[in-house]
Amino acid sequence: MDAAPGRPPVRAVVFDLDGTLVQTRIASWEIFERINARFGLGVDEPEAYFDLFRGNVYASIAELCRDETQAAEVKEAFLHLLRTEYTPPLVPGVTDVVRRLAGDCTLAVMSSNAMQVMRRVLTANDLAFCFAHVFGGDVTPDKRTAMRTFLADSGSGFGRRCAADYDEGGARDAPDPAGTVLVTDTAGDVRDALEVGIRVVGVAWGMHSVEKLTEAGAEFVALWPQEITAHLLGDAASLPPGGTCAPPPFGGSPAPAAAVAAAAGVRRDRRRVAAAAAGPPRRDAPEAAAPPATAADELLSAIRRVCAHG
């Protein structure tokens, strides 16, 4: 199977956060329900709240307010609760999808949510360094503006391969709209992306149904996260990624960066203690048979130790 026959290869994938990467229907509604009660917005059912995402959610909320002053107060209160109390679970299966795509594509996140939430969610799930760029609703409320900013900047072509450093070397062209795909769960995002000129893949587990996403213009709606990889990469989905963000062997979970660093630190400390106990080297001591371990050796050993102990 070829990925989207007749189209250029996918080079950049932009993920929505809420309802796409994380399970949000309950978690987000519980936050907004308190805002609704506090300000009397009249959104008393979850489905009515989900309908606000047919367009820009903040614009939809503003229409429920009596004036611009109240709209600003509602937005500020909503973002405050999101920043402090919103920690939704990741959608099962998306970790492997993100890591596979990060090996070949530049990844970004665009969300109506706050940057603080995006950082908390992505770091907690060891996905932060798979994404090269993020656009939060408290910095760029309008996703069309965020998409156009992403497409206009040649720096957006540089990615991350699940490591802190960015791609290095060589000039990069700005992302090609025909090779850029938004993955989202809302009809409003679909329409915004099509207006900007990029492709859209919908997901069925978020705010809006398959029918609503298709009607809005999504080229494909995934029923399972793994379908995103199959649709975007085609037969190449089964091949090792072109970058360094390879999935873990034997289907195991990747070792968290903190655990790897901690294991490497323990190893270094043990070597220092052993060296101190041995005392200074004797002048007549034979030369060591092997050179000291390099940083790469230490990291590889640490990863093996972490994986071996689960």
C-alpha positions in Angstrom: 0.0 0.0 0.0 1.3 3.4 -0.9 0.7 6.3 1.5 -1.8 8.7 -0.1 -1.0 7.8 -3.8 0.0 10.7 -6.0 0.9 12.9 -3.1 4.4 14.1 -2.1 6.0 12.2 0.9 5.0 13.4 4.3 7.8 15.5 5.8 6.0 17.2 8.7 3.2 16.1 11.0 1.4 18.5 13.2 -0.6 16.9 16.1 -3.4 18.4 18.0 -3.1 17.7 21.7 -6.5 17.3 23.4 -8.5 14.5 22.0 -5.8 13.4 19.6 -2.7 12.6 21.8 -4.5 12.6 25.1 -8.0 11.5 26.3 -9.8 14.7 26.9 -13.6 14.3 26.7 -14.0 13.7 30.5 -10.9 15.6 31.7 -11.6 18.7 29.7 -15.3 18.8 30.4 -14.7 18.5 34.1 -12.6 21.6 34.0 -15.0 23.6 31.8 -18.0 22.5 33.8 -16.6 24.6 36.7 -16.1 27.6 34.4 -19.6 27.3 33.1 -21.1 27.2 36.6 -19.0 30.1 37.8 -19.9 32.4 34.8 -23.3 31.1 33.9 -22.5 30.3 30.3 -25.4 27.9 29.7 -23.2 25.0 28.5 -24.7 22.4 30.8 -24.0 19.2 28.9 -20.7 17.7 27.6 -22.0 17.5 24.0 -22.8 21.2 24.0 -19.2 21.8 25.2 -17.8 19.6 22.4 -19.7 21.6 19.9 -17.7 24.7 20.8 -14.8 23.0 19.0 -16.5 23.2 15.6 -14.6 26.5 15.3 -12.0 28.2 17.4 -12.9 27.3 21.0 -12.0 30.7 22.5 -14.1 32.5 19.8 -17.0 30.1 20.6 -16.7 30.8 24.3 -16.6 34.5 23.7 -19.9 34.3 21.9 -21.5 33.0 25.1 -20.3 36.0 27.1 -22.1 39.3 27.6 -19.2 41.4 26.5 -15.4 41.4 25.8 -14.6 42.0 29.4 -16.3 38.9 30.6 -14.9 36.9 27.6 -11.4 37.8 28.8 -12.2 36.8 32.4 -13.6 33.5 31.2 -10.6 32.7 29.1 -8.2 33.6 31.9 -10.0 31.5 34.4 -10.2 28.6 32.0 -6.5 28.7 31.2 -5.7 28.9 34.9 -7.6 25.7 35.7 -6.0 24.0 32.7 -2.5 25.0 33.8 -3.0 23.9 37.4 -5.3 20.9 37.3 -5.5 19.4 33.8 -3.4 16.2 33.4 -5.3 13.9 31.0 -4.0 10.4 30.2 -2.3 9.6 26.9 -4.4 7.8 24.3 -3.2 4.2 24.3 -0.9 3.4 21.3 0.0 7.0 20.4 3.5 6.7 21.9 4.6 4.2 19.3 3.0 6.3 16.6 4.8 9.5 17.6 8.2 7.7 18.0 7.9 6.0 14.6 7.0 9.2 12.8 9.7 11.2 14.6 12.3 9.1 12.9 11.3 10.3 9.5 9.3 13.5 9.9 9.4 16.9 11.7 6.8 16.8 14.4 4.9 19.7 16.0 2.0 20.1 18.4 -0.7 22.8 18.1 -3.2 23.2 20.8 -5.8 25.6 22.3 -4.4 24.5 25.6 -1.6 26.3 27.6 2.1 25.8 27.0 2.5 24.7 30.6 0.0 21.9 30.1 1.7 20.7 26.9 5.1 20.6 28.6 3.6 18.7 31.6 1.8 16.1 29.5 4.7 15.5 27.0 7.5 15.3 29.5 5.5 13.0 31.8 5.1 10.6 28.9 8.7 10.9 27.7 7.6 12.4 24.4 8.8 16.0 24.7 11.9 15.6 22.6 10.0 13.9 19.8 8.5 17.2 19.0 10.5 20.0 17.5 7.9 22.8 17.7 4.9 23.6 19.9 2.2 26.3 19.6 0.0 26.8 22.6 -3.3 28.6 22.9 -2.0 31.1 25.4 0.7 32.2 22.9 -1.0 31.7 19.5 -4.7 31.3 20.1 -5.6 31.0 16.4 -4.4 27.7 14.9 -4.5 29.1 11.4 -1.9 31.7 12.4 0.2 28.9 14.1 0.0 26.8 10.9 1.0 29.7 8.7 3.9 30.5 11.0 5.1 26.9 10.9 4.9 26.8 7.1 6.7 30.2 6.6 9.7 29.4 8.7 12.5 27.4 7.2 13.6 26.5 10.7 10.4 24.4 11.0 12.1 21.9 8.7 14.6 21.0 11.5 13.3 18.2 13.7 14.1 16.2 16.8 14.5 12.5 16.8 13.4 11.9 20.4 16.6 13.6 21.7 17.1 17.1 23.1 19.3 18.2 20.2 17.8 19.4 16.9 18.9 18.2 13.4 22.1 19.9 12.4 23.9 20.7 9.2 22.7 22.1 5.9 20.0 24.6 4.9 16.4 23.6 5.1 13.4 24.7 3.1 10.2 25.8 4.7 7.8 22.9 5.1 5.9 22.1 1.9 2.1 22.3 2.5 1.5 19.2 0.3 3.9 17.3 2.6 2.5 18.6 5.8 -0.3 16.9 7.7 -2.4 18.0 10.6 -3.7 15.2 12.8 -6.8 16.3 14.9 -10.1 15.3 16.4 -12.2 18.4 15.7 -14.0 19.6 12.6 -12.9 23.2 13.3 -9.2 22.2 13.1 -10.0 20.3 9.8 -11.5 23.4 8.2 -8.7 25.6 9.5 -6.0 23.3 8.1 -7.7 23.1 4.7 -8.0 26.9 4.6 -4.2 27.2 5.2 -3.6 24.5 2.5 -2.3 21.5 4.4 -3.6 18.0 4.5 -5.7 16.6 7.4 -6.1 13.3 9.1 -8.8 12.9 11.7 -9.0 10.6 14.7 -12.2 9.0 15.8 -11.6 8.9 19.6 -11.8 12.6 20.4 -14.4 15.4 20.3 -16.0 14.8 17.0 -17.3 11.7 15.1 -16.0 10.1 12.0 -18.9 11.6 10.1 -18.3 15.2 11.3 -14.6 15.0 10.5 -15.2 13.5 7.1 -17.8 16.1 6.3 -15.4 18.9 7.3 -12.9 17.5 4.7 -10.5 15.1 6.4 -8.8 12.9 3.8 -8.8 10.0 6.2 -10.1 9.3 9.8 -8.2 6.8 11.9 -10.2 4.4 14.1 -7.0 3.3 15.8 -3.7 5.2 16.4 -1.7 2.7 14.4 -3.7 3.6 11.3 -2.1 7.1 11.4 1.3 5.5 10.7 0.0 3.2 8.0 -1.8 6.0 6.2 1.0 8.5 6.3 3.9 6.2 5.6 2.3 3.3 3.7 4.6 0.3 3.2 7.5 2.3 4.8 5.7 2.1 8.1 7.1 -1.4 8.6 10.7 -0.3 7.9 13.1 1.0 10.5 12.8 4.8 10.8 15.3 6.9 8.8 16.2 8.9 11.9 17.5 7.9 15.3 14.1 7.6 17.0 13.8 3.9 16.7 11.1 2.0 18.6 12.5 -0.2 21.5 13.5 -3.8 20.7 11.1 -6.6 21.3 8.2 -4.2 21.9 9.5 -3.0 25.2 9.0 0.5 26.5 11.9 2.9 25.9 14.0 3.6 29.0 13.0 7.0 30.4 15.8 9.6 29.9 15.9 10.2 33.7 16.4 6.5 34.4 19.2 6.2 31.8 21.0 9.3 33.2 20.7 8.0 36.7 22.1 4.6 35.8 25.0 6.2 34.0 25.7 8.4 37.0 25.7 5.3 39.3 28.2 3.6 37.1 30.5 6.6 37.0 30.3 6.9 40.8 31.2 3.3 41.3 34.2 3.6 39.0 35.4 6.7 40.9 35.1 4.9 44.3 36.9 1.8 42.9 39.7 4.0 41.5 40.1 5.9 44.8 40.2 2.6 46.8 43.0 1.3 44.5 45.2 4.4 45.2 47.5 6.1 42.8 48.9 3.9 40.0 52.4 2.4 40.6 55.1 3.5 38.3 56.0 -0.1 37.5 52.4 -1.2 37.0 51.8 -2.7 33.6 49.8 -0.6 31.1 46.0 -1.2 31.1 44.9 -3.9 28.7 41.9 -1.9 27.5 41.2 1.8 27.2 38.7 3.4 29.7 35.1 3.3 28.8 33.9 6.2 26.6 30.7 8.2 27.3 29.0 6.2 24.5 30.0 2.9 26.2 28.6 4.2 29.5 25.3 5.3 27.9 24.9 1.9 26.1 25.7 0.0 29.3 23.2 2.1 31.3 20.5 1.5 28.7 21.1 -2.2 28.8 21.0 -2.2 32.7 17.7 -0.2 32.7 16.1 -2.5 30.1 17.3 -5.7 31.9 15.6 -4.6 35.1 12.3 -3.6 33.5 
